Amino acid sequence: MRTRIAALAAAVLLAGGVLATASPASAAPAPPQGSWDHTWTTSDAAHGGTVYVEEHGDTVSLCDTAADGYAPRAEVFSEGTDGLYHARYIITASGGFASCTGYSASNGGVYDLPEGVEILVEIWLGPNVGHDGTSHYFLNDH
């Protein structure tokens, strides 16, 4: 009898653990606070991340929007006077599902994006550029 009670208790605990881990994965993360000029998601929204851009202040934030084991990444480029896009920085949301990270002009250096030029943001999953990647452009006019 005690063996059956122990087995039943273990099954209830196991089921409770599964339910506890399933609930957070089903809710979408809230975007970071702010007024966003642009919002973009990886090409496969079921496995990815979302980038939020506020031109005023050059704020670029990236959130992990899927409990899939991949860390979404975004690379930010600015168009140069030569007409080519030059890499500025890479953002990685490495904290797992619902984690966000970002930069703004207040961080200085490469994070202070030039005004009046086109900015390219590429979003992808995992360590290699191009895996479920998408490219997005905006004119940084603030």
PyMOL commands that set and color helices and strands:
alter all, ss='L'
color gray80, all
select helices_A, chain A and resi 2-26+105-107+109-111
alter helices_A, ss='H'
color red, helices_A
select strands_A, chain A and resi 38-41+49-54+59-64+72-79+85-92+100-103+117-125+134-140
alter strands_A, ss='S'
color yellow, strands_A
deselect
rebuild
show_as cartoon
